[in-house]
Amino acid sequence: MGRQANITDLSAHDVDAAYAWCEDLARRHYENFPVASRLLPARLRRPIAAVYAFARLADDMADEGGLPEAARLAALDDWAHQLDAALAGRAGHPVFVALADLVARYRVPSVLFHDLLSAFRQDVTTRRYACFEDVLDYCRRSADPVGRILLHLAGEATPENLRLSDRVCSALQLINFWQDLAQDMDENDRIYLPEDAMAAHGVTVQQLRERRSDGAMRALMTSEYARTRTMMEEGAALGARLRGRFGLEIRLIVQGGLRVLDRLEAQQDVFSRPRLRRRDALVILWRALRRTPL
């Protein structure tokens, strides 16, 4: 699969092998991404695995801490060039053989993949955010494209569905930020909390480094949890609009995100990563099965 290949000349075996490569990577690197969910229609699992493989490998390039910034950015630029070459009919890497097939088959806008790469480049160069609008702009490129791609794959990319998906995906990205405050600081000196909100609550970078979960810190996070919850609730109707197993998958994702917010709000130490337990899973499932938005 390392050769350059015109996608129009690839056999079904070549394309199947590329998707199988992506599925294997997804199984080995599974995280909170719906690549392995048996709830998803079988026809979507292979293309979703390809999207995951593309993003997973790009994310690894961005966060390869042992390399200088210039080298990481060059690797991401090369990944973008390979994407463009694949969409022009010259696919080499298995990821791009699969992506070229799914873009043509499902008419997924290629700009969504470039948006993801833009966010990964930003991870290399940006460690602070002045205001919430800047954080949301990052979410627009780091998270929203994933939901939009899924809707295109499912044939459900209507304007209203796309709008609701953006709210859900941005909220999920924010929830990941809020539960990983300590990890992002320790591993990458990265803070996604808006600087203006920190200043308004009297919270400093040093306080984050020392993991001081005092009244000011909890007040700051309470405000961030509240606006994140509002975003998720605004997008929750997406799960009710989509039918069958795909709709249930979306409702489970929404309810899972809301449950994590519940746990974050309930704990005193804002730097502690909440763990969902069996009872939480049952609550998430019960709420998702009701089909009502909330």
C-alpha positions in Angstrom: 0.0 0.0 0.0 3.0 2.3 0.1 3.0 2.9 -3.7 1.4 6.0 -5.3 -1.8 4.9 -6.9 -4.4 6.6 -9.1 -7.7 6.0 -7.1 -9.5 5.2 -10.3 -7.1 2.4 -11.0 -7.4 0.8 -7.6 -9.2 -2.6 -7.3 -11.9 -3.2 -4.8 -9.2 -5.3 -3.0 -6.9 -2.3 -2.6 -9.7 -0.2 -1.2 -10.8 -3.0 1.2 -7.3 -3.4 2.4 -7.0 0.3 3.1 -10.2 0.3 5.1 -9.0 -2.8 7.0 -5.7 -1.0 7.9 -7.7 2.0 9.3 -10.0 -0.3 11.2 -7.0 -2.1 12.8 -5.5 1.3 13.8 -8.9 2.3 15.3 -9.1 -0.8 17.4 -5.6 -0.4 18.7 -6.0 3.3 19.6 -9.7 3.4 20.6 -10.8 6.4 22.6 -14.0 8.4 23.0 -14.8 8.3 19.3 -17.6 6.2 17.9 -15.4 4.0 15.7 -16.1 0.8 17.5 -19.7 1.3 18.4 -21.9 -1.6 17.3 -24.9 0.8 17.4 -23.7 2.4 14.3 -25.0 1.0 11.0 -22.5 -1.5 9.6 -22.1 0.5 6.4 -20.7 3.5 8.4 -18.1 1.7 10.4 -15.4 1.4 7.7 -15.5 5.1 6.6 -15.7 6.3 10.3 -12.5 4.2 11.0 -10.8 6.0 8.1 -11.7 9.4 9.4 -10.5 8.3 12.8 -7.2 7.1 11.4 -6.6 10.3 9.5 -7.2 12.4 12.7 -5.4 10.1 15.1 -2.2 10.1 13.1 -2.4 13.9 12.6 -2.9 14.4 16.3 0.1 12.3 17.0 2.2 14.5 14.7 1.0 17.6 16.5 1.7 16.3 20.0 5.0 14.7 19.3 6.7 16.6 22.1 10.2 15.4 21.4 10.3 17.1 18.0 10.7 20.9 17.5 7.6 22.8 16.4 9.0 23.3 12.9 9.3 19.5 12.4 5.8 18.9 13.7 4.3 21.6 11.4 6.2 20.2 8.5 4.8 16.7 9.2 1.3 18.2 9.2 1.9 20.1 6.0 3.0 16.8 4.4 -0.2 15.1 5.6 -2.2 17.9 4.0 -0.3 17.5 0.7 -0.9 13.7 0.8 -4.6 14.5 1.3 -4.7 16.8 -1.7 -2.8 14.3 -3.8 -5.2 11.6 -2.9 -8.3 13.7 -3.8 -6.6 14.5 -7.1 -6.3 10.8 -7.8 -2.8 10.0 -6.4 -3.4 8.0 -3.2 -0.5 6.3 -1.5 -0.9 5.8 2.2 -3.8 3.5 3.2 -5.5 6.3 5.1 -5.7 8.3 1.9 -6.8 5.4 -0.3 -9.7 5.0 2.1 -10.4 8.8 2.4 -10.4 9.3 -1.4 -12.9 6.5 -1.7 -15.3 7.9 1.0 -15.0 11.5 -0.2 -16.1 10.3 -3.7 -18.7 7.8 -2.4 -20.4 10.0 0.2 -19.6 13.5 -1.2 -17.9 14.6 2.0 -16.5 18.2 1.6 -12.7 18.0 1.7 -12.5 21.3 3.5 -13.6 19.5 6.7 -10.4 17.4 6.7 -8.3 20.6 6.1 -10.2 22.2 9.0 -9.1 19.4 11.3 -5.5 19.8 10.1 -5.7 23.6 10.9 -6.7 22.8 14.5 -3.8 20.3 14.8 -1.4 23.0 13.6 -2.9 25.4 16.2 -2.2 22.8 18.9 1.5 23.1 18.0 1.7 26.9 18.1 -1.0 28.0 20.6 -1.1 27.4 24.3 -3.3 30.2 25.5 -6.7 31.6 24.5 -7.7 35.2 25.1 -11.5 34.8 25.1 -14.2 32.2 24.8 -14.8 33.2 21.1 -11.2 32.1 20.4 -11.8 28.7 22.1 -15.0 28.2 20.1 -13.1 29.0 16.9 -10.7 26.2 17.7 -13.6 23.9 18.4 -15.1 24.8 15.0 -12.1 23.3 13.4 -11.1 20.6 15.9 -14.5 19.1 16.7 -17.3 20.3 14.5 -15.8 18.8 11.3 -16.1 15.3 12.8 -19.9 15.7 13.4 -20.3 17.2 9.9 -18.4 14.3 8.3 -20.6 11.8 10.2 -23.8 13.5 8.9 -22.5 13.4 5.3 -21.7 9.7 5.7 -25.2 9.0 7.0 -26.9 11.1 4.3 -28.3 13.5 6.9 -26.3 16.6 6.3 -29.2 19.1 6.2 -28.5 22.7 7.3 -30.4 22.3 10.6 -28.7 19.0 11.4 -25.3 20.5 10.7 -26.1 23.5 13.0 -27.2 21.2 15.8 -24.2 18.9 15.3 -21.8 21.9 15.7 -23.3 22.7 19.1 -23.0 19.1 20.3 -19.4 18.7 19.0 -18.2 22.0 20.4 -19.7 21.1 23.7 -18.0 17.7 23.7 -14.7 19.3 22.9 -15.2 21.8 25.8 -16.1 18.9 28.2 -12.8 17.2 27.2 -11.0 20.4 28.0 -12.6 20.8 31.4 -12.0 17.2 32.5 -8.3 17.4 31.4 -7.2 20.7 32.9 -4.3 19.1 34.7 -3.2 16.8 31.9 -3.2 19.6 29.3 -1.1 21.8 31.6 1.3 19.1 32.7 1.9 17.5 29.3 1.8 20.5 26.9 1.6 23.7 29.1 -1.7 24.2 27.3 -4.7 26.1 28.8 -8.1 26.2 27.1 -9.7 28.3 29.8 -10.2 31.8 28.3 -7.8 34.3 29.8 -10.5 37.0 30.2 -12.7 34.6 32.2 -9.7 33.6 34.4 -8.9 37.2 35.1 -12.5 38.0 35.9 -12.5 35.3 38.6 -9.0 36.1 39.9 -7.5 32.7 38.7 -3.9 32.7 37.6 -1.7 30.3 35.6 0.3 29.5 38.7 -2.9 28.4 40.4 -3.5 26.0 37.6 0.1 24.7 37.8 -0.4 24.1 41.6 -3.8 22.6 41.1 -5.4 24.8 43.7 -9.1 24.1 43.6 -10.3 27.0 45.8 -13.5 29.0 45.7 -12.3 31.3 42.8 -11.3 28.3 40.7 -14.6 26.5 41.3 -16.6 29.6 40.5 -14.7 29.9 37.2 -15.4 26.3 36.3 -19.0 26.5 37.4 -19.5 29.3 34.8 -17.7 27.3 32.1 -19.7 24.1 32.9 -23.0 26.2 32.6 -22.3 27.6 29.2 -21.1 24.2 28.0 -24.3 22.6 29.2 -26.3 25.2 27.4 -24.5 24.4 24.2 -25.1 20.7 24.6 -28.8 21.2 25.4 -29.1 23.4 22.3 -27.8 20.6 20.1 -29.5 17.7 21.8 -32.5 17.8 19.4 -30.2 16.3 16.8 -30.6 12.8 18.3 -34.3 13.0 18.1 -34.2 14.2 14.5 -32.1 11.2 13.4 -33.7 7.8 13.0 -32.7 4.3 14.0 -29.3 3.3 15.4 -27.5 6.5 14.3 -30.0 8.6 16.2 -29.6 6.4 19.3 -25.8 6.7 19.0 -26.1 10.5 18.9 -28.4 10.5 21.9 -26.0 8.3 23.9 -23.1 10.7 23.0 -25.2 13.7 24.2 -26.3 12.1 27.4 -22.8 10.8 28.1 -21.5 14.4 27.8 -24.2 15.7 30.0 -23.4 13.0 32.6 -19.8 13.9 32.6 -20.8 17.5 33.3 -23.0 16.3 36.2 -19.9 14.6 37.7 -17.7 17.7 37.1 -20.2 20.0 38.8 -20.6 17.6 41.8 -16.9 17.3 42.7 -14.9 19.8 44.7 -11.6 19.2 43.0 -11.9 20.7 39.5 -8.6 19.1 38.5 -9.8 15.5 39.2 -10.9 13.6 36.1 -14.4 12.2 36.7 -15.0 8.5 36.1 -18.3 7.2 34.9 -19.5 4.0 36.6 -22.1 1.4 35.9 -24.9 3.4 37.4 -23.9 6.3 35.2 -24.1 4.1 32.1 -27.6 2.9 33.0 -28.7 6.6 33.5 -27.2 7.5 30.1 -28.9 4.6 28.4 -32.3 5.2 30.0 -32.2 8.9 29.0 -31.1 8.1 25.4 -33.8 5.5 24.9 -36.5 8.0 25.8 -35.8 9.8 22.5 -36.8 13.2 23.9 -34.0 15.8 23.5 -33.3 16.0 27.2 
